[in-house]
Amino acid sequence: MLYGEFRETSSREVRLDYTGAVLRVVVEFCFTDDGNASHHFGGPKAESFVRSLVRVSAAAHYFDIPHLEANVYQKLTDMIVELPSLACVVYDESINIGNPVEALSRMAEKKIRARPRKSLLPVKDNVGGVRSLDESLLEKIVFDKQSRVRSLGESFLETIVLDKQSRISEFEKFQCLQQWAERGSKGFKAESESSEKISTTITNLAKQLDLSRIPVSKLTSVVEQSHLVTRDDLYQAYRSRALCATDNKIVVKGAGTPEVNGTYIQEGVHQDTPMYLMEGMWEGREVIFSIFLCSETTWYISIMPEGEMPGEPTYIDFYYCDHASNNCWKIPSRGWQPINIGQTPPPTCFVTGFFDSKDSM
């Protein structure tokens, strides 16, 4: 840079778009081959540390130090595995920087898609043992309460939360929007943003949600109370739910493929027949399991790809059952058979009532 036909060769001052702390990490790595940046940024105590690591990666790319770039990439990847919410910070910072750290933004986006709930929403204590002690302690030490979806800038909020490849439910998408809106009222990263602008942004994004797929109890207790959706949108959601007020839960038990076992909630209609969905995990990814009737002849238990219609080739089928009832919308309790990757024994399905007190997942 200081030799050849570069402007720095004729200038008494060389300007670099990096902080002194970032440059110290680069220089230290050149001398010691050690990419540990904790002592330069005060240790992994907050989101600022993660953003600084992304900037170190950008500097390593600029100075053509691929080994340091690879070290930072691996460190951030490992941190996201331990604490998925860090993916939002990495994504936001790397997208803002641009091309030099494009690999980091792609990695972070992939991690968010693979584990959207843990990446975007606060982890609740004592919920089915999901939150391990290690993660609880790590979050307390490493990350502050300005985490997860709140780390995203406004321009990236729609890209991540309303991502068509995401596996989170419509209610969880609404929770993400609500979490992001709350940061404005608490002054986090929103000094120049008015409450009115934030509210307008969230209201417009909420219009892209299918509110009719949110349980009535959540529409009443959370969505309506938030004042982030219009009365007309709420009315349409309540109306759609009322029109689908049949038996709204199916309990699947005894399947040889244990991932499909659980409680499915009615969310929407396919071919004039109720369709039932359940959130779950498959091969390390968060997915939506579905029960639906196809071609008015056969019920299926499958994984539903986001944005796809039931019966598409992209569906992963586990079990099927040919119905023999005049009431084709009634899910058969027995007679299921494995298909494709479904394992024996086949499951049994039990219907529960619409007015079950536990209305949500």
C-alpha positions in Angstrom: 0.0 0.0 0.0 2.9 2.4 0.7 4.7 1.5 -2.5 3.6 1.6 -6.1 0.8 3.6 -7.7 -1.3 4.1 -4.7 -2.4 7.5 -3.3 -0.9 6.6 0.1 2.6 6.7 -1.5 2.3 10.5 -2.0 0.3 11.4 1.1 1.7 12.3 4.5 -1.5 10.9 6.1 -3.0 7.5 5.6 -6.7 7.2 6.5 -8.1 3.8 7.5 -11.8 3.2 8.2 -11.1 1.1 11.3 -10.9 1.9 15.0 -7.6 1.7 16.8 -8.7 -1.4 18.7 -9.5 -3.2 15.4 -6.1 -2.3 14.0 -4.3 -3.4 17.1 -5.8 -6.9 16.7 -4.6 -7.0 13.1 -1.1 -5.8 14.0 -0.9 -8.2 16.9 -2.0 -11.1 14.7 0.8 -10.3 12.2 3.4 -10.5 15.0 2.0 -13.4 17.1 -0.5 -15.3 14.9 -2.9 -14.9 17.7 -6.4 -13.7 16.8 -7.7 -13.4 20.4 -9.4 -10.0 20.5 -11.0 -10.2 24.0 -8.4 -8.0 25.7 -8.7 -5.3 23.1 -12.5 -5.0 23.3 -13.0 -5.6 27.0 -14.0 -9.2 26.7 -17.2 -10.8 25.4 -19.6 -8.8 27.6 -22.0 -7.3 25.1 -23.2 -7.0 21.5 -20.4 -4.4 20.9 -17.8 -7.2 21.2 -19.5 -9.2 18.4 -19.8 -6.2 16.2 -16.1 -5.5 16.7 -15.2 -9.0 15.7 -17.1 -8.5 12.4 -15.1 -5.3 11.8 -11.9 -7.2 12.5 -12.9 -9.7 9.8 -13.5 -6.7 7.4 -10.1 -5.3 8.2 -8.5 -8.8 7.7 -10.1 -8.9 4.3 -8.9 -5.4 3.4 -5.3 -6.1 4.4 -5.5 -9.6 2.7 -4.9 -11.6 5.9 -7.0 -14.7 5.1 -5.9 -16.7 8.2 -7.1 -14.0 10.5 -10.4 -13.7 8.5 -10.9 -17.5 8.8 -10.2 -17.4 12.6 -12.8 -14.7 13.2 -15.3 -16.5 11.0 -14.8 -19.7 13.0 -15.0 -17.9 16.3 -18.3 -16.1 15.4 -19.7 -19.4 14.1 -18.8 -21.2 17.4 -20.3 -18.3 19.4 -23.6 -18.5 17.5 -23.8 -22.2 18.1 -23.5 -21.5 21.9 -25.8 -18.5 21.8 -28.1 -18.4 18.6 -29.2 -14.8 19.3 -25.8 -13.6 18.3 -26.7 -14.4 14.7 -28.9 -11.2 14.6 -25.9 -9.1 15.6 -23.5 -10.7 13.1 -26.1 -10.3 10.3 -26.9 -6.7 11.0 -23.2 -5.6 11.3 -22.0 -7.6 8.3 -24.8 -6.4 6.1 -24.0 -2.8 7.0 -20.4 -3.3 6.1 -21.1 -5.1 2.9 -19.0 -7.1 0.5 -15.9 -7.7 2.6 -17.9 -9.7 5.1 -20.5 -11.2 2.8 -19.6 -14.7 4.0 -20.5 -13.7 7.6 -23.9 -12.4 6.6 -24.7 -15.5 4.7 -23.6 -17.7 7.6 -25.6 -15.6 10.1 -28.7 -15.8 7.9 -28.4 -19.5 7.5 -28.1 -19.9 11.3 -31.2 -17.7 11.9 -33.2 -19.9 9.4 -32.0 -23.1 11.1 -32.9 -21.9 14.6 -35.3 -18.9 14.2 -36.9 -19.0 17.6 -33.7 -19.1 19.6 -32.2 -16.5 17.3 -35.0 -14.0 17.3 -37.0 -14.4 20.5 -36.1 -14.3 24.2 -35.6 -17.8 25.7 -38.1 -18.6 28.4 -36.9 -20.3 31.6 -38.3 -23.7 32.4 -40.1 -24.4 29.2 -39.8 -28.0 28.4 -36.1 -28.0 29.4 -35.3 -26.1 26.2 -32.9 -23.7 27.9 -29.9 -25.5 29.3 -28.0 -24.1 32.3 -24.9 -23.5 30.1 -26.9 -21.3 27.7 -28.6 -19.5 30.6 -25.3 -18.6 32.2 -23.7 -17.7 28.8 -26.5 -15.3 28.0 -26.3 -13.7 31.4 -22.5 -13.2 31.0 -22.2 -12.4 27.3 -25.4 -10.8 26.1 -27.5 -8.0 27.5 -31.2 -7.5 27.2 -30.9 -5.5 23.9 -30.5 -8.8 22.1 -31.9 -11.0 19.4 -34.3 -9.3 16.9 -33.7 -5.9 18.6 -30.2 -6.0 17.2 -31.5 -5.7 13.6 -31.7 -2.4 11.8 -35.0 -1.3 10.4 -34.0 -2.1 6.8 -33.2 -5.7 7.7 -36.2 -6.4 9.9 -38.5 -7.4 7.1 -35.7 -9.5 5.4 -35.2 -11.6 8.5 -38.5 -11.7 10.4 -40.7 -12.2 7.3 -38.2 -14.5 5.6 -40.2 -17.0 3.5 -37.7 -19.8 4.4 -38.2 -19.2 8.1 -40.0 -21.9 10.2 -41.5 -19.7 12.9 -45.2 -19.4 13.4 -47.2 -16.3 12.6 -47.5 -15.5 16.3 -43.8 -15.7 16.8 -43.3 -13.4 13.8 -45.6 -10.9 15.5 -43.6 -11.3 18.7 -40.5 -10.4 16.8 -42.1 -7.3 15.4 -43.3 -6.4 18.9 -39.9 -6.9 20.4 -38.3 -4.7 17.8 -41.0 -2.0 18.4 -40.3 -2.0 22.2 -36.7 -1.0 21.6 -37.8 2.5 20.4 -39.8 3.2 23.6 -36.7 2.4 25.7 -34.3 4.5 23.6 -32.2 1.7 22.2 -30.7 2.5 18.8 -33.7 4.8 18.2 -32.7 8.2 19.3 -33.5 9.7 15.9 -36.6 7.6 15.3 -40.0 8.8 16.5 -42.4 6.5 18.2 -44.9 7.3 15.5 -42.5 6.2 12.7 -41.7 2.9 14.6 -45.3 2.2 15.1 -46.1 2.8 11.4 -43.2 0.5 10.4 -44.4 -2.3 12.6 -48.1 -1.8 11.5 -47.1 -2.0 7.9 -45.1 -5.2 8.4 -47.8 -6.7 10.5 -50.1 -6.5 7.5 -47.9 -9.1 5.8 -48.7 -11.6 8.6 -51.6 -14.1 8.3 -53.2 -13.2 11.6 -55.9 -15.9 11.1 -53.2 -18.4 11.9 -52.7 -17.0 15.4 -54.7 -18.7 18.2 -57.7 -16.7 19.4 -56.3 -16.4 23.0 -53.1 -14.8 21.6 -55.0 -12.5 19.3 -57.0 -11.2 22.3 -54.3 -11.1 25.0 -51.3 -10.1 23.0 -52.0 -8.9 19.5 -55.0 -6.8 20.2 -53.4 -5.3 23.4 -50.3 -4.3 21.4 -52.2 -1.7 19.3 -49.8 -2.6 16.4 -52.5 -3.9 14.1 -55.6 -2.2 12.8 -59.1 -3.1 14.0 -60.0 -4.2 10.5 -57.1 -6.7 10.3 -58.1 -8.0 13.8 -61.8 -8.3 12.7 -60.7 -10.3 9.6 -58.5 -12.6 11.7 -61.3 -13.3 14.3 -63.8 -13.9 11.4 -61.4 -16.4 9.8 -60.9 -18.2 13.1 -64.7 -18.4 13.6 -65.2 -19.9 10.2 -62.8 -22.6 11.0 -64.2 -23.4 14.5 -64.2 -27.2 14.2 -62.2 -29.5 16.4 -59.0 -27.6 16.5 -56.4 -30.0 18.0 -55.1 -33.3 17.0 -52.8 -35.4 19.3 -50.5 -37.8 17.4 -49.1 -40.7 19.5 -47.1 -43.8 19.1 -45.4 -43.1 15.7 -42.2 -44.9 15.0 -40.8 -41.6 13.9 -41.0 -39.8 17.3 -40.5 -36.3 15.8 -44.1 -36.4 14.4 -45.7 -37.2 17.8 -47.3 -34.2 19.6 -50.2 -31.8 19.5 -51.2 -30.2 16.2 -53.2 -27.0 16.1 -55.7 -26.2 13.4 -54.2 -23.3 11.3 -56.0 -22.7 8.1 -57.9 -24.7 5.5 -56.8 -26.8 2.5 -59.3 -28.0 -0.1 -62.2 -26.9 2.2 -60.8 -29.1 5.0 -59.1 -28.1 8.2 -55.3 -28.3 8.2 -53.3 -28.9 11.4 -49.7 -27.7 12.2 -47.1 -28.4 14.9 -43.7 -26.9 15.4 -40.8 -29.3 15.9 -37.3 -30.3 15.0 -36.1 -32.5 12.1 -32.4 -33.2 11.5 -31.3 -30.2 13.6 -33.7 -27.7 12.0 -36.9 -26.1 13.2 -39.7 -27.3 10.9 -43.5 -27.3 10.7 -45.2 -30.7 10.8 -48.6 -30.8 9.1 -51.7 -33.0 8.9 -53.8 -32.3 5.8 -56.1 -33.9 3.3 -54.9 -34.2 -0.3 -57.1 -34.7 -3.4 -60.1 -35.4 -1.1 -58.9 -39.0 -0.7 -55.8 -39.2 1.5 -54.6 -37.7 4.8 -50.9 -37.1 5.2 -48.5 -36.3 8.1 -45.7 -34.4 6.5 -43.2 -31.6 7.0 -44.5 -28.4 5.4 -41.9 -26.2 3.7 -42.6 -22.5 4.3 -44.6 -20.9 1.5 -45.5 -24.2 -0.2 -49.0 -25.6 -0.7 -49.9 -29.0 0.8 -49.2 -31.9 -1.6 -46.2 -30.3 -3.3 -43.2 -32.5 -4.1 -41.1 -30.5 -1.7 -43.1 -31.9 1.2 -41.4 -34.7 3.3 -44.1 -37.3 3.9 -44.1 -39.7 6.9 -47.5 -41.3 7.1 -50.7 -41.5 5.1 -54.3 -42.7 5.6 -57.0 -43.2 3.0 -60.3 -42.0 4.5 -63.4 -44.2 4.2 -65.8 -41.8 5.8 -68.5 -39.6 4.3 -67.2 -36.8 6.6 -63.9 -36.5 4.8 -62.9 -33.6 7.0 -62.7 -35.9 10.1 -59.2 -37.1 10.6 -59.1 -40.9 11.0 -57.7 -42.1 14.4 -56.4 -45.4 13.0 -55.4 -46.9 9.7 -52.2 -44.9 9.2 -49.4 -46.4 7.2 -45.7 -45.4 6.8 -44.7 -43.7 3.5 -41.3 -42.6 2.3 -39.2 -42.1 5.5 -41.9 -42.8 8.1 -41.0 -45.6 10.5 -43.2 -48.3 12.0 -45.3 -48.5 14.0 -47.8 -46.0 12.5 -49.4 -43.4 14.8 -52.8 -43.0 16.3 -54.6 -39.7 16.1 -56.9 -38.3 18.8 -59.2 -35.3 18.3 -59.6 -32.7 21.1 -62.2 -30.0 21.3 -62.2 -26.4 20.0 -62.8 -25.0 23.4 -59.8 -26.7 25.0 -58.5 -24.2 27.6 -54.9 -24.5 26.3 -55.4 -22.6 23.1 -51.8 -22.0 22.2 -48.6 -23.9 21.5 
